[in-house]
């Protein structure tokens, strides 16, 4: 089939639910600062980038009590500051936090459809930059929505594994797909089948093929169609990388907020039920595009398609077995079928038999140790022993994915407050050695330390065997912030190899040591 120009034959919001809703945004406040962030750690040979928008609690002040909000999967990377702020400020969430003295930092990835790991390293860089801007006694809250929750989880776990300070007191995961996300497999095959009739449908299919979507979806369509639901190989690779860094960060409070029900409520239909009906016929044209929810283990059709325009027929039927009932499971939902129903097709009418499907299963958002998508969360008296999170929150009924409600707004605010240091401190009265930046690094890194008074200072580099590699400073230094650059060379100017190194600061009778990583 040749691809046509039917630009109305499309439902652009189908997978944009990896991030936020598509309602028209209201203009947000003008950010007090914008920070262009380039990761110092590459992934697949690339360095991720993003823009961080800073909205201070005190417009005349400086960054003091930061809350970093991390965006999710942005279908076409069109979400900007106004849209991000507008959604996050639902129920006046952000304005309430700012009124309480919290500064909002929103991270917008340049390409929010790229690898989760690549964008995680953008967050690592931002966290390090934010640390350098705040007082030593201040800590950071990090909240990640949907895919942003995965990025935050990996970034923080990576930092802990490789000895990079993060000073994050609280990680808030908001309806994130820790155990996978779901778009009905039949809908994916529907898109694939009809992509030949529409540039727009083909474009959405291409977004399903972006790295982040392939990493997060529990079932991803295949060409040719498979006999069961299966994930893309990129998902297994991502999960392996998470395992390397210990799955979850440990040195902070971890909180998961779900939009899915904890009361075993379905999406209003059962496994194997038909969810889309699309049939049209006239003397020259016959179109069929019917979709069913994935079955619960048993074999069942999930897509049946037929196109005959004049004389060239094309057909496809996809049957699968061994699947879990993801489409109907309790969870934060997306109205993909309703979007299809409201789309003007070039032939006939697409009918949604049900409006929405499970997008992030509740057990996925809470990372519960169970294979049962309909697990009785309300009935589990030892729920926190079955999740890596220290606290979990969920509603009684299924809600739109990453929707902020009057109820979960309070959960957010309570968690951001948790563990915050309220007192403002004067400049340090003792020597403070900061984590080098960037870290890991190649080929240069900056070592910062604060001097409350002048003293004789020695700054030396050691390898893991305790051998002296280089002396960077051995002299009297004045009070204030000091910055020393190490070019990864030894005392003879020779480049040293990749690995772990220690930098030791001696200032008078004060000795402090930190670890850093050189990656060649």
C-alpha positions in Angstrom: 0.0 0.0 0.0 1.2 3.5 -0.7 1.0 6.0 2.1 -1.6 8.7 1.6 -2.2 12.2 3.0 -5.1 11.6 5.3 -3.8 13.8 8.2 -7.1 13.4 10.1 -6.7 9.7 10.4 -4.7 10.0 13.6 -5.0 10.2 17.4 -1.9 12.2 18.5 -2.6 11.7 22.2 -2.3 7.9 22.1 1.1 7.6 23.7 1.7 11.1 24.9 0.4 9.8 28.3 4.0 8.8 29.1 4.1 12.4 30.4 1.1 14.7 30.9 -2.4 15.4 29.5 -2.8 17.4 26.3 -5.1 20.2 27.6 -4.1 23.6 26.5 -1.7 25.1 28.9 -2.1 28.4 30.7 1.0 30.7 30.7 3.2 30.0 33.7 5.3 32.5 35.6 8.5 33.7 33.9 11.3 31.5 35.3 13.9 33.2 37.3 16.6 31.3 35.6 17.2 28.7 32.9 20.1 26.2 33.0 21.2 24.4 29.9 22.4 21.0 31.1 24.7 18.7 29.2 25.5 15.3 30.8 29.1 14.5 31.6 28.4 10.8 31.4 27.7 9.4 27.9 25.3 6.6 27.0 25.7 4.7 23.7 28.4 7.3 22.8 26.0 10.2 23.2 25.7 13.0 25.8 22.1 13.9 26.7 21.0 17.4 27.1 18.1 19.3 28.7 16.8 22.6 30.0 16.2 23.2 33.7 13.7 26.0 34.5 14.1 27.6 37.9 11.2 29.3 39.7 12.4 30.6 43.1 10.2 30.9 46.2 11.7 34.3 46.8 12.1 36.2 43.5 14.8 38.4 45.1 16.6 35.5 46.6 18.8 32.6 45.5 18.3 28.8 45.1 17.8 27.6 48.7 15.3 24.7 49.1 15.2 23.0 45.6 12.6 20.6 44.4 13.6 19.0 41.1 10.7 17.8 39.0 11.6 15.5 36.1 9.5 15.3 33.0 8.3 12.1 31.4 8.0 10.7 27.8 7.2 13.7 25.6 5.7 12.2 22.4 7.0 14.9 20.0 9.2 16.9 22.4 6.8 19.8 22.2 6.1 20.2 26.0 7.6 23.5 27.0 7.8 25.5 30.3 4.2 26.7 30.2 2.8 23.2 29.7 5.0 21.6 32.3 4.3 24.3 34.9 0.6 24.3 34.2 0.2 20.6 34.7 2.4 20.4 37.8 0.6 23.3 39.3 -2.8 21.5 39.2 -4.5 22.0 42.5 -2.0 24.9 43.1 0.7 22.3 43.9 3.7 24.3 42.8 2.4 27.7 44.1 1.8 26.1 47.5 5.3 24.7 47.6 6.8 28.1 46.6 4.7 29.8 49.3 6.2 27.5 51.8 9.8 28.4 50.7 10.5 25.7 48.2 12.2 26.5 44.9 11.0 24.6 41.8 13.4 23.3 39.3 11.7 21.6 36.3 13.9 19.5 34.0 12.8 19.4 30.4 14.8 16.8 28.3 15.9 17.9 24.8 14.7 14.4 23.5 12.4 12.8 26.0 11.9 9.8 23.8 15.5 8.8 23.9 17.1 6.1 26.1 16.1 6.3 29.8 19.7 5.9 30.8 20.9 8.8 28.5 18.3 11.2 30.1 19.1 9.9 33.6 22.7 11.2 33.1 21.2 14.6 32.3 19.6 14.5 35.7 22.8 13.5 37.4 24.5 16.6 35.9 21.6 18.8 37.1 21.7 17.4 40.6 25.4 18.2 40.8 24.9 21.7 39.5 22.1 22.3 42.0 24.3 21.1 44.9 26.9 23.7 43.9 24.3 26.5 44.2 22.9 25.7 47.6 24.2 25.9 51.2 26.0 22.9 52.6 23.2 22.1 55.0 20.5 22.1 52.3 19.1 18.9 50.7 17.1 18.3 47.6 13.8 16.6 46.8 13.5 14.9 43.4 10.1 14.0 41.9 9.8 12.1 38.6 6.5 11.8 36.7 6.0 8.6 34.7 9.3 8.0 32.7 10.8 10.8 34.8 10.4 8.5 37.8 12.5 5.8 36.0 15.2 8.4 35.1 15.3 9.7 38.7 15.5 6.2 40.1 18.4 5.2 37.8 20.2 8.5 38.2 20.2 8.3 42.0 21.1 4.6 42.1 24.0 5.3 39.7 25.2 8.2 41.8 25.2 6.0 45.0 26.9 3.1 43.3 29.7 5.1 41.9 30.3 7.3 45.0 28.8 10.6 43.6 27.1 12.7 46.3 23.5 13.6 45.5 22.3 15.2 48.8 18.7 14.1 47.9 16.6 13.5 50.9 13.5 12.3 49.2 12.8 10.6 45.8 9.1 10.8 44.8 8.0 8.5 42.0 4.7 9.6 40.4 2.9 6.8 38.5 6.2 5.6 37.1 6.4 2.3 35.2 8.8 0.5 37.4 7.5 -2.9 36.3 6.5 -1.7 32.8 3.9 0.4 30.9 1.1 -0.8 28.7 -0.5 0.3 25.4 -3.0 -2.4 24.2 -1.1 -4.7 21.9 -4.1 -4.8 19.5 -4.0 -1.0 19.2 -0.3 -1.2 18.4 -1.0 -3.7 15.6 -3.9 -1.4 14.5 -1.4 1.5 14.1 1.0 -0.7 12.2 -1.7 -2.1 9.8 -3.2 1.3 9.0 0.1 3.2 8.8 0.1 2.6 5.1 -2.9 4.9 4.7 -1.7 7.8 6.8 1.5 9.7 7.3 0.3 10.7 10.7 -0.4 7.1 11.8 3.0 6.1 10.5 4.5 9.0 12.5 2.8 7.8 15.8 4.1 4.3 15.0 7.6 5.7 14.7 7.2 7.2 18.2 6.4 3.7 19.5 9.7 2.6 18.1 11.7 5.3 19.9 14.1 3.9 22.5 12.2 5.0 25.7 8.9 3.5 24.5 10.6 0.2 23.6 12.2 0.2 27.0 9.1 0.8 29.0 6.3 -1.2 27.2 5.7 -4.7 28.6 4.3 -5.7 25.2 5.6 -4.2 22.0 4.3 -5.1 18.5 6.6 -7.1 16.2 6.9 -7.4 12.5 5.9 -10.1 11.6 3.4 -10.4 14.5 4.3 -12.9 17.3 2.2 -15.5 18.8 2.4 -14.0 22.3 3.0 -10.7 23.9 6.6 -9.8 24.2 8.8 -6.8 25.1 11.4 -5.2 22.9 15.0 -6.4 23.5 15.8 -2.9 24.6 13.7 -3.5 27.7 15.8 -6.4 28.9 19.0 -4.3 28.3 17.6 -1.5 30.4 16.6 -3.8 33.2 20.1 -5.2 33.2 21.6 -1.7 33.6 19.2 -1.1 36.5 20.4 -4.3 38.2 24.1 -3.2 37.8 23.4 -0.1 40.0 21.4 -2.0 42.6 17.9 -1.3 41.2 17.0 1.5 43.6 18.8 4.2 45.5 19.1 3.5 49.2 20.5 6.6 51.0 17.3 8.6 50.9 13.6 8.3 51.5 11.7 6.6 48.6 8.1 7.3 48.0 5.8 6.0 45.2 2.5 7.6 44.3 0.1 5.7 42.0 -2.9 6.8 40.0 -4.3 3.2 39.9 -6.7 1.7 42.3 -5.6 -0.5 45.2 -8.9 -2.2 45.3 -8.6 -4.6 42.4 -10.9 -2.4 40.2 -10.7 -3.1 36.5 -10.9 -0.6 33.6 -14.6 -1.6 33.0 -13.9 -4.6 30.7 -12.4 -8.0 30.9 -9.5 -9.8 29.3 -10.3 -10.6 25.6 -13.2 -8.2 25.4 -13.5 -6.2 22.2 -12.4 -2.5 22.7 -12.4 -1.0 19.2 -14.9 -1.7 16.4 -14.1 -0.3 13.0 -16.0 -1.7 9.9 -16.9 0.0 6.7 -18.0 -1.2 3.3 -19.3 0.2 0.0 -19.1 -0.9 -3.6 -15.4 -0.1 -3.9 -14.1 -0.1 -0.4 -14.0 -2.5 2.5 -12.3 -1.6 5.8 -12.0 -3.6 9.0 -10.0 -2.7 12.0 -11.2 -4.4 15.2 -9.3 -4.6 18.4 -9.6 -6.8 21.5 -7.9 -6.6 24.9 -5.1 -9.1 25.5 -6.4 -12.3 27.0 -5.5 -13.8 30.4 -3.2 -16.6 29.2 -5.7 -18.2 26.8 -5.4 -17.8 23.0 -7.4 -14.9 21.6 -7.5 -12.5 18.7 -6.2 -9.0 19.5 -6.4 -7.5 16.1 -8.3 -8.2 12.9 -7.7 -5.9 9.9 -8.8 -5.9 6.3 -8.4 -3.2 3.6 -9.7 -3.4 0.1 -9.7 -0.1 -1.9 -10.9 -0.8 -5.5 -9.0 -4.1 -6.2 -6.0 -4.4 -3.8 -6.9 -6.3 -0.6 -4.6 -6.5 2.4 -5.4 -8.4 5.6 -3.9 -9.3 8.9 -5.2 -11.2 12.0 -3.1 -11.3 15.2 -3.8 -14.0 17.7 -1.8 -14.2 21.0 -1.7 -16.4 24.0 0.2 -16.5 27.3 -0.4 -12.8 28.0 -1.4 -11.2 31.3 -4.5 -9.0 31.3 -2.6 -5.7 31.2 -5.3 -3.8 29.3 -8.0 -4.2 31.9 -5.8 -4.2 35.0 -6.1 -1.7 37.9 -3.8 1.3 37.1 -3.4 4.8 35.9 -5.3 4.9 32.6 -5.1 6.6 29.3 -8.1 7.3 27.0 -6.5 5.8 23.8 -9.8 4.2 22.7 -11.7 7.5 23.2 -9.1 9.3 21.2 -9.5 6.9 18.4 -13.3 7.3 18.6 -13.0 11.1 18.2 -10.8 10.8 15.2 -12.3 11.5 11.8 -11.4 8.6 9.6 -11.4 8.8 5.8 -13.8 5.8 5.7 -16.5 5.1 8.2 -16.5 5.6 11.9 -14.1 4.2 14.6 -16.1 3.2 17.6 -14.6 2.9 21.1 -16.5 0.2 23.0 -14.6 1.4 26.1 -12.9 4.7 26.6 -9.7 3.9 28.4 -7.2 1.2 29.2 -4.7 0.5 31.9 -1.5 2.4 31.1 0.6 2.1 34.3 -0.6 -0.9 36.4 -0.8 -0.1 40.1 1.5 -2.9 41.0 4.0 -1.4 38.5 3.8 2.1 39.9 4.3 0.8 43.4 6.9 -1.8 42.3 5.2 -4.5 44.2 6.8 -7.9 44.4 4.0 -9.8 42.7 3.0 -11.2 39.3 -0.7 -10.6 40.0 -1.9 -7.5 38.2 -5.1 -7.7 40.3 -3.2 -8.0 43.6 -5.3 -7.1 46.7 -3.2 -4.0 47.7 -5.8 -2.8 50.2 -5.9 -6.2 51.9 -2.1 -6.5 52.3 -1.4 -5.7 56.0 2.4 -5.9 55.3 2.4 -3.9 52.1 5.7 -2.1 52.6 7.6 -5.4 53.0 6.6 -6.1 49.3 8.0 -2.9 47.8 11.4 -1.2 47.7 9.7 2.1 48.6 9.5 3.4 52.1 6.0 4.7 51.7 3.3 4.2 49.0 0.2 6.1 48.2 -2.7 5.1 45.9 -6.4 6.1 45.4 -9.5 4.0 45.7 -10.4 4.2 42.0 -8.5 4.3 38.8 -7.4 7.8 37.7 -6.0 9.4 34.5 -2.3 8.8 34.4 -0.2 11.4 36.2 -3.3 13.4 37.2 -2.8 15.6 40.3 -5.8 15.5 42.6 -6.8 17.2 45.8 -5.9 14.0 47.6 -2.4 13.2 46.1 -1.5 16.9 46.2 -1.4 16.6 50.0 0.7 13.5 49.7 3.2 15.4 47.5 3.4 18.4 49.8 3.9 16.2 52.9 6.7 14.3 51.3 8.5 17.3 50.0 8.4 18.7 53.6 9.8 15.5 55.0 13.3 15.9 56.4 13.8 19.5 55.2 16.3 21.7 57.1 14.5 24.9 57.9 17.3 26.9 59.5 19.5 29.1 57.4 23.1 28.8 58.3 25.9 31.3 57.9 29.0 30.4 55.9 30.8 27.3 57.2 33.0 27.7 60.2 35.1 24.7 59.2 36.8 23.5 56.0 34.3 21.9 53.6 35.5 19.7 50.8 33.0 19.3 48.0 32.4 16.5 45.5 34.5 17.0 42.4 32.5 18.1 39.3 31.9 16.5 36.9 32.2 13.0 38.3 32.7 10.6 36.6 34.9 12.8 34.4 37.2 12.9 31.3 39.5 14.6 30.8 39.2 17.4 33.4 37.5 17.8 36.8 37.1 20.6 39.3 37.7 20.2 43.0 36.1 22.8 45.2 36.6 23.5 48.9 35.6 26.3 51.3 38.1 27.9 53.7 36.7 29.7 56.7 40.2 31.2 57.3 43.6 31.2 55.7 45.7 28.1 56.2 48.5 26.0 54.7 46.7 23.6 52.2 47.7 20.4 50.6 45.5 18.8 48.0 46.8 15.4 46.8 45.5 12.6 44.5 45.9 9.0 45.4 45.0 5.8 43.5 43.1 2.8 45.0 46.4 1.3 46.2 47.0 4.4 48.3 49.9 5.5 46.1 50.4 9.3 45.6 49.6 10.2 42.0 49.9 14.0 42.1 50.1 17.0 44.4 47.8 19.7 43.2 48.3 22.2 46.0 51.0 22.7 48.7 50.8 26.3 49.8 49.2 28.9 52.0 45.7 29.8 50.9 43.3 32.5 51.9 39.7 32.1 53.1 36.8 31.6 50.8 35.8 29.2 48.0 38.7 27.6 46.2 38.6 25.7 42.9 41.4 23.5 41.6 41.3 21.7 38.2 42.9 18.3 37.8 43.7 17.2 34.3 44.0 13.5 35.1 47.8 13.7 35.0 50.4 12.3 37.5 53.3 14.3 39.1 55.3 13.9 35.8 52.5 15.1 33.6 51.6 11.6 32.3 47.9 10.8 31.7 46.7 8.2 34.2 44.4 5.3 33.4 40.6 5.0 34.0 39.6 4.0 37.5 38.8 5.2 41.0 40.9 7.9 42.6 40.8 9.7 45.9 41.5 13.4 46.6 42.7 14.3 50.1 42.6 17.9 51.4 44.7 18.9 54.4 44.1 22.4 55.8 45.8 23.0 59.1 44.8 20.1 61.2 41.7 19.2 59.1 41.9 16.2 56.8 39.1 15.3 54.4 39.0 12.7 51.6 36.5 12.0 48.7 36.3 9.6 45.9 36.1 10.3 42.1 36.0 8.3 38.9 38.0 8.8 35.8 36.4 7.3 32.6 38.7 7.3 29.5 
